[in-house]
Amino acid sequence: MKKITLIIIAVLMGLALNAQISVWDGTAERWTHGSGTEDDPYLIENAQQLAYIAEKTNENVYNGVNHRTMYVDTCFLLTVDIDFGASSGLEWEPIGTAGNLSWKGKFGGHFDGGGHSMSNINFSYQNTSNFFGIFGMMEGGSLRNILVDDAEIHISEAYAYTYGQSGLILGYGSNVIVENCINKADVVWDHISMDINGCVLGGLFGQLGNSIVSNCHNYGNIRLPNVELMHDGAYIGGLCGVIYESDIDNCSNLGDIYVQGGDVYWGGIAICGGIASVMSGSMEYCFNTGDCDVNIVVEETNNNVKSAGGLIGGVFTSTLAISNSYSASNIIMSGNNLPTYYGGIVGFVADTVQVEVTDSYYLDNIANNNYGIPQSEAFMKTQDFVNLLNANGDFYAMDIMNVNKGYPIFAIYYSVDETVFENKISVYPNPANSVVTISGDNLLKIEIFNIIGQTVFSTICNADENTINIANLNSGIYLIKVGTTNGKEFATRIVKE
């Protein structure tokens, strides 16, 4: 019997049916629990305490040398869902707003979102800061288990002196580790205007350098109806705007990117990528099924380009290695007749860089530049294609719940550790309609996850046999995870009729 190890993304494990929601009132207060260590992090128990991190990081303090990096090696853990109060007119100032015209600080701590959701957010945009997101600018540190969960987020005016690296979770990060971060919200940047250079936008992250990105996913669409850039251009990625000299693995983008009208004056480029617009470093086990539709006018001068790639829009410096990945993206570039580059995997590639693509595939309706292997849409929705992707490991599975347009998804959503049966843990009936019974020795905890990894039920066991009412669950496939008192964990699938 084949064993497939269960790996549930940590950010999704923290979602509870009745999680407490803290609504921000515009004030800040210091946390009261924890010591800031890895074993005893400061507990962020309401929105006001999260605002306190922003308030202290963003104090305008000149130290005669450079911008301060705050909370280095300090650990935080969020314990509630956060409502940022946008519907009441509140604007969030990102945590870390160091910029050319201020001496505000950068965030350098370790923040664990605990899988709790963040919603109802609007950002405070000031021309004293270049970096926008829940976290604005980071130097070192880490972000883990953060979920932005909203129907749609409108950002009415995004203006910056230069660049304006922007993502819903982090604007700019250097030497940062980001893990298990997810955006489910559609985001609309109603008006983007930059005085100098261009804009760098991503569904989760704006720009990252020398960083590690793992198990991060964007489900939301990105829309830019009105873009005005004075120099350089637009860099737009489904997951991250620009990522340099970094490693990314097990990440995906399912959201579409729409640039519905824009101009780049005095030279520049327009780059769009399903995962990132521009990248150097390495990527493995990533996919994109979001479309890229860019309607933008770029001044027609020497060396200016318009480019789009299913995974990466362009590579301009250093090297890029991509493996065991795929894109099923439709790409449209319009606006003017500037030479345009397309790639099913990678778009524009400068003459001075080296790109290596292995065991990676793209939708065969895209004109390509010899990176990756074309496949038909029909084939990319078959078990044979899943087997092809899994030539080097069991990372992908069929999209039997149709959450990814029928294209393969990560196997973690369906994975089973079949030792559940070897350890005499019983789950019955299966399929089930209204109740399911779980029995076995030394049971401690039972959790049920839906197809996108959200916890829909959790309980501490007080008997060897436990009957759970699942009548309120929608029909479909679920994962039941069982923990025992001797520290072991087992899981199996169940079908709810």
C-alpha positions as CSV (number, residue, x, y, z in Angstrom):
1,M,0.0,0.0,0.0
2,K,1.5,3.3,-1.1
3,K,2.0,5.9,1.7
4,I,1.5,9.6,0.9
5,T,2.6,11.8,3.7
6,L,0.1,14.4,4.9
7,I,1.4,18.0,4.8
8,I,-1.3,20.5,5.7
9,I,-0.4,24.1,5.2
10,A,0.0,25.6,8.6
11,V,-1.9,28.8,7.9
12,L,-5.0,26.9,6.9
13,M,-4.9,24.8,10.0
14,G,-5.6,27.7,12.3
15,L,-9.0,28.6,10.8
16,A,-11.8,28.0,13.3
17,L,-15.5,28.0,12.7
18,N,-16.2,30.6,15.3
19,A,-12.9,32.5,15.5
20,Q,-13.0,35.7,17.5
21,I,-13.0,38.9,15.4
22,S,-11.3,42.1,16.6
23,V,-12.5,45.2,14.8
24,W,-9.9,48.0,14.8
25,D,-11.1,51.3,16.2
26,G,-8.1,53.4,15.1
27,T,-6.2,53.3,18.4
28,A,-3.2,51.4,19.6
29,E,-2.4,49.6,22.8
30,R,0.6,47.5,23.9
31,W,0.2,43.7,24.3
32,T,0.0,42.2,27.7
33,H,1.1,38.6,27.3
34,G,4.3,36.9,26.2
35,S,8.0,37.7,26.4
36,G,8.7,37.9,22.6
37,T,10.8,34.7,22.4
38,E,10.2,31.8,20.0
39,D,8.8,29.7,22.8
40,D,6.8,32.5,24.4
41,P,5.9,35.1,21.7
42,Y,4.1,38.3,22.4
43,L,0.4,37.5,21.9
44,I,-1.5,39.9,19.6
45,E,-5.0,39.5,21.0
46,N,-6.8,42.4,19.3
47,A,-6.4,44.8,16.4
48,Q,-5.2,47.6,18.7
49,Q,-2.2,45.6,19.7
50,L,-1.4,45.0,16.0
51,A,-1.6,48.7,15.5
52,Y,0.9,49.2,18.3
53,I,3.5,47.3,16.3
54,A,2.9,49.7,13.4
55,E,2.9,52.7,15.7
56,K,6.3,51.9,17.3
57,T,7.9,50.7,14.0
58,N,6.8,53.9,12.2
59,E,8.0,56.4,14.7
60,N,9.9,59.1,12.8
61,V,13.3,58.9,14.5
62,Y,16.5,60.1,12.9
63,N,19.5,58.2,14.1
64,G,22.1,59.9,12.0
65,V,22.9,56.7,9.9
66,N,19.9,55.0,8.4
67,H,16.4,53.8,9.0
68,R,15.9,51.8,12.2
69,T,15.0,48.1,12.0
70,M,12.5,47.4,14.8
71,Y,11.8,44.2,16.7
72,V,14.8,42.3,15.4
73,D,14.5,38.6,16.6
74,T,11.2,39.4,18.4
75,C,8.4,36.9,18.0
76,F,4.7,37.7,17.7
77,L,1.6,35.4,17.5
78,L,-1.8,36.6,16.3
79,T,-4.6,35.0,18.3
80,V,-7.8,36.6,16.7
81,D,-9.2,37.5,13.3
82,I,-8.6,41.1,12.4
83,D,-11.1,43.6,10.8
84,F,-9.2,46.7,9.8
85,G,-12.3,48.9,9.9
86,A,-12.2,50.2,6.3
87,S,-16.0,50.3,6.1
88,S,-15.8,52.8,9.0
89,G,-13.4,55.0,7.1
90,L,-10.2,53.8,8.8
91,E,-6.9,53.6,6.9
92,W,-4.1,51.3,7.9
93,E,-0.5,52.6,7.9
94,P,1.7,49.6,7.0
95,I,4.0,48.2,9.6
96,G,7.3,49.6,8.4
97,T,7.1,52.7,6.2
98,A,10.7,53.8,5.8
99,G,11.0,56.0,2.8
100,N,13.0,58.6,1.0
101,L,11.3,61.5,2.8
102,S,11.0,60.1,6.3
103,W,13.0,58.4,9.0
104,K,10.4,55.9,9.9
105,G,11.5,52.3,10.6
106,K,11.5,48.9,9.1
107,F,10.1,45.7,10.7
108,G,12.6,43.0,11.4
109,G,10.7,40.6,13.7
110,H,9.0,37.3,13.3
111,F,5.2,37.5,12.9
112,D,3.0,34.4,12.9
113,G,-0.6,35.1,11.9
114,G,-1.8,31.8,13.4
115,G,-4.0,31.2,10.4
116,H,-6.3,33.9,11.4
117,S,-8.0,36.0,8.8
118,M,-7.4,39.7,8.0
119,S,-10.2,41.6,6.2
120,N,-11.9,45.0,5.5
121,I,-8.6,46.9,4.9
122,N,-7.7,50.1,3.2
123,F,-4.2,51.5,3.3
124,S,-3.0,54.9,4.2
125,Y,-0.9,56.1,1.3
126,Q,1.6,58.9,1.8
127,N,4.3,60.2,-0.5
128,T,6.7,59.9,2.4
129,S,6.6,56.1,2.1
130,N,7.3,53.8,-0.8
131,F,6.1,50.4,0.5
132,F,2.5,49.4,1.0
133,G,0.8,46.4,2.6
134,I,-0.2,45.1,6.0
135,F,3.5,45.1,6.4
136,G,5.3,47.8,4.5
137,M,9.0,47.3,4.7
138,M,11.0,44.4,6.3
139,E,14.7,43.8,6.8
140,G,15.2,40.3,8.0
141,G,12.6,38.5,10.0
142,S,9.7,36.3,8.8
143,L,6.0,36.3,8.1
144,R,4.1,33.0,8.5
145,N,0.5,31.8,8.5
146,I,-1.1,35.0,7.3
147,L,-4.5,34.9,5.5
148,V,-6.2,37.9,3.8
149,D,-9.8,36.8,3.4
150,D,-12.2,39.2,1.9
151,A,-14.5,39.4,-1.2
152,E,-12.9,42.5,-2.7
153,I,-10.5,45.2,-1.5
154,H,-10.6,48.6,-3.2
155,I,-7.6,50.9,-2.9
156,S,-8.8,54.2,-4.1
157,E,-5.5,56.0,-4.6
158,A,-2.0,54.6,-4.7
159,Y,0.6,57.3,-4.9
160,A,4.2,57.3,-4.1
161,Y,7.4,59.3,-4.8
162,T,9.1,56.3,-6.3
163,Y,8.1,52.8,-7.2
164,G,5.6,52.0,-4.4
165,Q,6.2,48.3,-4.0
166,S,2.9,47.0,-2.9
167,G,1.3,43.7,-1.9
168,L,-1.6,43.0,0.4
169,I,0.7,41.2,2.9
170,L,4.1,42.8,2.4
171,G,5.3,45.7,0.3
172,Y,9.1,45.2,0.3
173,G,11.3,42.7,2.0
174,S,15.0,41.9,2.1
175,N,16.4,38.7,3.7
176,V,12.9,37.6,4.7
177,I,11.3,34.2,5.1
178,V,7.6,34.1,4.1
179,E,5.7,30.8,4.6
180,N,2.1,29.8,4.4
181,C,0.7,33.1,3.4
182,I,-2.5,33.3,1.4
183,N,-4.7,36.0,-0.2
184,K,-8.3,35.2,-1.1
185,A,-9.4,38.7,-1.8
186,D,-9.8,40.4,-5.2
187,V,-7.9,43.7,-5.1
188,V,-8.6,46.7,-7.2
189,W,-6.0,49.5,-7.4
190,D,-8.4,52.2,-8.6
191,H,-5.7,54.7,-9.5
192,I,-1.9,54.3,-9.5
193,S,0.3,57.3,-9.9
194,M,4.1,57.4,-9.5
195,D,6.2,60.6,-9.9
196,I,9.5,58.7,-10.5
197,N,10.1,55.2,-11.8
198,G,7.2,52.7,-12.0
199,C,5.0,50.5,-9.8
200,V,5.7,47.1,-8.4
201,L,2.6,45.2,-7.5
202,G,1.8,41.6,-6.3
203,G,-1.2,39.8,-4.9
204,L,0.7,39.0,-1.7
205,F,4.1,40.7,-1.9
206,G,5.5,43.7,-3.8
207,Q,9.2,43.1,-4.0
208,L,11.4,40.6,-2.3
209,G,15.2,40.2,-2.4
210,N,17.4,37.4,-1.0
211,S,14.4,35.8,0.5
212,I,12.7,32.4,0.8
213,V,9.1,32.0,-0.2
214,S,7.3,28.7,0.5
215,N,3.7,27.5,0.4
216,C,2.2,30.9,-0.5
217,H,-0.9,31.2,-2.7
218,N,-3.0,33.9,-4.3
219,Y,-6.6,33.2,-5.2
220,G,-7.7,36.8,-5.8
221,N,-7.9,38.7,-9.1
222,I,-5.9,41.9,-9.5
223,R,-7.3,44.8,-11.4
224,L,-5.6,48.1,-12.4
225,P,-8.1,50.3,-14.2
226,N,-6.0,53.5,-14.3
227,V,-2.2,53.5,-14.3
228,E,0.0,56.6,-14.7
229,L,3.7,56.1,-14.5
230,M,6.4,58.7,-15.2
231,H,9.4,56.4,-15.7
232,D,10.4,52.8,-15.9
233,G,7.1,50.9,-16.0
234,A,4.6,48.5,-14.5
235,Y,5.8,45.3,-12.8
236,I,2.8,43.1,-11.9
237,G,2.8,39.5,-10.6
238,G,0.0,37.3,-9.3
239,L,2.0,36.3,-6.2
240,C,4.9,38.8,-6.1
241,G,5.7,41.9,-8.2
242,V,9.5,41.5,-8.3
243,I,11.6,38.8,-6.6
244,Y,15.5,38.9,-6.9
245,E,18.0,36.3,-5.8
246,S,15.4,34.3,-3.9
247,D,14.1,30.7,-3.7
248,I,10.4,30.0,-4.1
249,D,8.7,26.6,-3.8
250,N,5.2,25.1,-3.6
251,C,3.5,28.4,-4.5
252,S,0.6,29.1,-6.8
253,N,-1.5,31.8,-8.4
254,L,-5.1,31.2,-9.4
255,G,-6.2,34.9,-9.8
256,D,-6.4,36.8,-13.1
257,I,-4.5,40.0,-13.7
258,Y,-6.2,42.8,-15.6
259,V,-4.5,46.1,-16.5
260,Q,-7.5,47.9,-18.1
261,G,-5.8,51.1,-19.1
262,G,-2.6,52.9,-18.5
263,D,0.4,54.9,-19.8
264,V,4.1,54.8,-19.1
265,Y,5.7,58.2,-20.0
266,W,9.3,58.9,-20.9
267,G,10.3,55.4,-21.5
268,G,9.8,52.2,-19.6
269,I,8.5,48.6,-19.8
270,A,5.4,46.7,-18.9
271,I,6.0,43.2,-17.4
272,C,3.3,40.7,-16.2
273,G,3.9,37.3,-14.7
274,G,1.5,34.7,-13.2
275,I,3.9,34.2,-10.2
276,A,6.1,37.3,-10.5
277,S,6.8,39.9,-13.1
278,V,10.6,39.7,-12.8
279,M,12.6,37.1,-11.0
280,S,16.1,35.7,-10.4
281,G,17.0,32.7,-8.3
282,S,15.1,29.4,-8.2
283,M,11.6,28.1,-8.5
284,E,10.2,24.6,-8.1
285,Y,6.8,23.0,-7.8
286,C,4.8,26.2,-8.6
287,F,1.9,26.7,-10.9
288,N,-0.3,29.5,-12.3
289,T,-3.8,29.2,-13.8
290,G,-4.6,32.9,-13.7
291,D,-4.9,34.8,-17.0
292,C,-2.8,37.9,-17.8
293,D,-4.6,40.7,-19.7
294,V,-2.6,43.9,-20.0
295,N,-3.8,47.0,-21.9
296,I,-1.1,49.6,-21.4
297,V,0.7,52.2,-23.6
298,V,4.5,52.3,-23.2
299,E,6.6,55.0,-24.9
300,E,8.3,53.6,-28.0
301,T,12.0,54.3,-27.4
302,N,15.1,52.1,-27.6
303,N,15.3,49.1,-25.2
304,N,11.7,49.4,-24.0
305,V,9.6,46.2,-23.9
306,K,6.2,44.8,-23.1
307,S,6.4,41.2,-21.9
308,A,4.3,38.5,-20.2
309,G,5.0,35.0,-19.0
310,G,2.9,32.3,-17.6
311,L,5.1,32.1,-14.5
312,I,7.7,34.9,-14.9
313,G,7.2,38.0,-17.0
314,G,10.9,38.7,-17.6
315,V,14.5,38.0,-16.5
316,F,16.9,40.9,-16.7
317,T,19.8,40.0,-14.3
318,S,21.6,37.0,-12.9
319,T,20.1,33.5,-13.4
320,L,16.8,31.8,-13.0
321,A,16.1,28.0,-12.6
322,I,12.6,26.7,-12.9
323,S,11.6,23.0,-12.3
324,N,8.6,20.8,-11.9
325,S,6.2,23.7,-12.5
326,Y,3.4,24.6,-15.0
327,S,1.3,27.4,-16.3
328,A,-2.2,27.3,-17.8
329,S,-2.5,31.0,-18.4
330,N,-4.0,32.9,-21.3
331,I,-2.0,36.0,-22.1
332,I,-3.2,39.2,-23.9
333,M,-1.0,42.3,-24.3
334,S,-2.4,45.3,-25.9
335,G,-2.2,49.1,-25.9
336,N,0.2,50.1,-28.6
337,N,2.6,48.4,-31.1
338,L,5.7,48.3,-29.0
339,P,7.5,44.9,-29.6
340,T,5.9,42.4,-27.2
341,Y,7.4,39.2,-25.8
342,Y,5.4,36.2,-24.7
343,G,6.3,33.0,-23.0
344,G,4.3,30.1,-21.6
345,I,6.8,29.9,-18.7
346,V,9.1,32.9,-19.1
347,G,8.5,36.1,-21.2
348,F,11.4,38.4,-22.0
349,V,14.9,37.1,-21.3
350,A,17.9,39.5,-21.6
351,D,20.9,38.4,-23.6
352,T,23.2,38.6,-20.5
353,V,21.3,36.2,-18.3
354,Q,21.0,32.4,-18.0
355,V,17.6,30.7,-17.7
356,E,17.2,27.0,-17.2
357,V,13.7,25.4,-17.3
358,T,13.3,21.6,-16.6
359,D,10.2,19.4,-16.3
360,S,7.9,22.4,-16.7
361,Y,4.9,22.8,-19.0
362,Y,2.6,25.5,-20.4
363,L,-0.7,25.8,-22.3
364,D,0.1,25.4,-26.0
365,N,-1.9,28.4,-27.2
366,I,0.9,30.7,-26.1
367,A,3.7,31.8,-28.5
368,N,6.8,30.6,-26.7
369,N,10.6,31.3,-26.5
370,N,11.8,27.7,-26.1
371,Y,11.4,27.6,-22.3
372,G,9.2,24.8,-21.1
373,I,7.2,22.1,-23.0
374,P,3.7,22.9,-24.5
375,Q,0.7,20.8,-23.7
376,S,-2.9,21.0,-24.7
377,E,-5.6,22.2,-22.3
378,A,-7.3,18.8,-22.5
379,F,-4.1,16.9,-21.6
380,M,-3.3,19.2,-18.7
381,K,-6.6,18.2,-17.0
382,T,-5.8,14.5,-17.1
383,Q,-4.2,12.0,-14.7
384,D,-1.5,11.5,-17.2
385,F,-0.4,15.1,-16.9
386,V,-0.4,14.7,-13.1
387,N,1.8,11.7,-13.4
388,L,4.1,13.7,-15.7
389,L,4.4,16.5,-13.1
390,N,5.0,13.9,-10.4
391,A,8.0,12.3,-12.1
392,N,10.2,13.6,-9.3
393,G,7.8,13.3,-6.3
394,D,4.1,13.2,-5.3
395,F,3.4,16.9,-5.3
396,Y,0.4,17.2,-7.6
397,A,-3.1,15.7,-7.7
398,M,-6.2,15.8,-9.9
399,D,-8.5,18.7,-9.3
400,I,-11.5,16.5,-8.6
401,M,-13.3,19.4,-6.8
402,N,-12.8,21.8,-9.7
403,V,-11.2,24.5,-7.5
404,N,-8.5,25.2,-10.1
405,K,-10.4,25.1,-13.4
406,G,-9.7,21.4,-13.7
407,Y,-5.9,21.8,-13.7
408,P,-3.7,19.9,-11.2
409,I,-3.5,21.2,-7.6
410,F,-1.1,20.4,-4.9
411,A,-1.5,17.0,-3.4
412,I,-1.5,18.3,0.1
413,Y,-5.2,19.1,-0.3
414,Y,-6.0,15.4,-0.7
415,S,-3.1,13.7,1.0
416,V,-3.5,10.7,3.2
417,D,-1.2,8.9,5.6
418,E,-2.5,5.4,5.2
419,T,-1.0,4.3,8.5
420,V,-4.4,5.4,9.9
421,F,-5.6,2.0,9.0
422,E,-2.6,0.2,10.2
423,N,-3.0,1.7,13.7
424,K,-6.6,0.5,14.0
425,I,-8.2,3.9,13.8
426,S,-11.7,3.5,12.3
427,V,-13.6,6.2,10.4
428,Y,-17.1,5.2,9.3
429,P,-19.4,5.3,7.5
430,N,-17.7,6.6,4.4
431,P,-19.3,8.1,2.4
432,A,-21.4,9.7,5.2
433,N,-24.5,11.8,5.3
434,S,-25.2,13.2,8.7
435,V,-22.8,11.7,11.2
436,V,-19.3,10.1,11.1
437,T,-17.8,7.9,13.9
438,I,-14.1,7.9,14.7
439,S,-12.8,5.3,17.0
440,G,-9.4,4.0,18.2
441,D,-7.0,3.9,21.1
442,N,-5.4,6.9,22.7
443,L,-7.4,9.5,20.7
444,L,-6.6,13.1,21.7
445,K,-7.8,15.5,19.0
446,I,-9.9,15.3,15.8
447,E,-9.9,17.9,13.0
448,I,-11.8,18.1,9.8
449,F,-10.5,20.1,6.8
450,N,-12.4,21.1,3.6
451,I,-10.9,21.0,0.2
452,I,-9.0,24.3,0.5
453,G,-7.6,23.4,3.9
454,Q,-9.9,25.3,6.2
455,T,-10.7,23.8,9.5
456,V,-14.5,23.1,9.6
457,F,-14.5,21.1,12.8
458,S,-12.1,20.6,15.7
459,T,-12.6,18.8,19.1
460,I,-10.6,17.3,21.9
461,C,-11.5,13.6,22.4
462,N,-12.7,12.3,25.8
463,A,-13.5,8.7,24.6
464,D,-12.3,6.0,22.4
465,E,-15.3,6.4,20.1
466,N,-16.5,9.8,18.9
467,T,-19.6,10.6,16.8
468,I,-19.4,13.8,14.9
469,N,-22.4,15.6,13.3
470,I,-21.5,16.7,9.8
471,A,-25.0,17.4,8.5
472,N,-24.2,21.1,8.2
473,L,-21.2,20.5,5.9
474,N,-21.5,20.9,2.1
475,S,-21.3,17.8,0.0
476,G,-17.7,17.0,-1.1
477,I,-14.4,15.6,0.0
478,Y,-12.9,16.3,3.4
479,L,-9.8,15.4,5.3
480,I,-10.1,14.0,8.8
481,K,-6.9,14.3,10.9
482,V,-6.6,12.4,14.2
483,G,-4.0,13.1,16.9
484,T,-3.2,10.6,19.6
485,T,-1.9,11.0,23.2
486,N,1.5,9.5,22.2
487,G,2.2,12.3,19.8
488,K,1.3,10.6,16.5
489,E,-1.0,12.1,13.8
490,F,-3.0,10.2,11.2
491,A,-5.4,11.3,8.4
492,T,-7.8,10.0,5.9
493,R,-10.3,11.2,3.4
494,I,-14.1,11.1,3.8
495,V,-16.9,11.9,1.3
496,K,-19.8,13.9,2.6
497,E,-22.9,13.0,0.6
